[in-house]
Amino acid sequence: MSGRLDLPQGTLDLLILTTLSLAPMHGWAISERLHQVSEATLTIPQGSLYPALHRLERRGWIAAEWGASDNNRRTKTYHLTRSGRKQLAADRAAWATLTRTVELVLGMG
């Protein structure tokens, strides 16, 4: 096993929305938080993270503001919108149903 975990389609969006539900963050902080919380199992490459952030922003589920980081660099900070909170609730419910269903099927063997 390579140690790399491939996420099912749409899962990255759910993870980003969940992370931003806790606090506004810039892209690198989102990636680091997911890496930390997943006990280093998830490493989100920039080539996946930033297109996902832009997609979520286009859908109106997150919004971004330019500001200064802790080390005084210009950074774009993302936060969840009201629409994003509703989407997150729907996605969490769908994920719970999916994982329950997969567990039932896997339990057959």
N, C-alpha and C positions, 0 to 999 in steps of 0.2 A: 504494500500500500504506500502511496506517495506521501501521505500525510495531508494532502490537499483535499478540501471538501468542496465539491461542486454543489452550488445552491440550485434548487428547483426554480423554474421560471417564476418571477414575481416575488420571490422570497427576499431579495435584497431591498426592494421597495418597503416591504413590511418591516424589515430590520431597521432601515433608516427612519421610517416614521416612528417606530417604537423608541429609538434613541432620541429623536428630537422631541418626543413627548415629555422627556425628563427635563430638558433644558436646551436653549439655543446653542448651536455649535458650528464651528467651521468644518470644512470637509475633512481635514486631517484629523481633527478631534473625533469626528464620527467614526472614522476608520480605526483609530486607536481604541476608542471605547468598545467597539465591536470585538476587536482583537483581545482586549482585556477581559471582557465579560465572558467570551467564549473560551476562556482559558487557552488562548493562542491557537485555537482551531481555525478561526476565520481570519483570513488576511484578504482584505478587499483592495484589489489593485486600483490605482487612480483611473485607469482606463475603463473600469466598471463603475466606480463610485461617482465620478463627475457627470457622466452621461445620465446616470440614475437621478442625481440631484437636479439636473436640468429638466429631465422628464417630469419629475414630481413638481417642480416649479411651474412648468407649462400647464400642468393639470390643475394648478391652484391649491395643491395640498401642502406645499411649503412656500415660504417667502424668504427673501434674502435681503440683507442690508450690508453695505460696505462700512467698515470701521477699522480700528487699529487693534492689533493683537497685543498680548502681554509684552512682547518684545518690540512693540511699536511698528510693526509691519502692517501694511494694508491687507485686510482679510475680509472675506465675504462670510457672514454668519447667517446660518439658516435657522428658521423656526417654523413650527407647525402652525397652520392656519386652522380656522374653525372647520372648514371643509376637510382639511387633513385629519383632524380629530375624528370626524364622522367616518372618513375612509378607514382610518386605523381601527376603529371599533368594528366595522364590517369585515375588514381583513382578518382581524383576530378571531372573530366568530367563524369565518370560513376556514381558517387554519385549524382551529380546534376541531371542527367537524371532520376535516380531511385527516388530521392525525389520528383521531379516534377511529375513523373508518379503516385507515391503513393498519393500525394496531389490531383491529378485529380480524382483518384478513391475514395478517402475519401470524396471529395466534392460532390459525387453523392447523398449522403444521406441527 
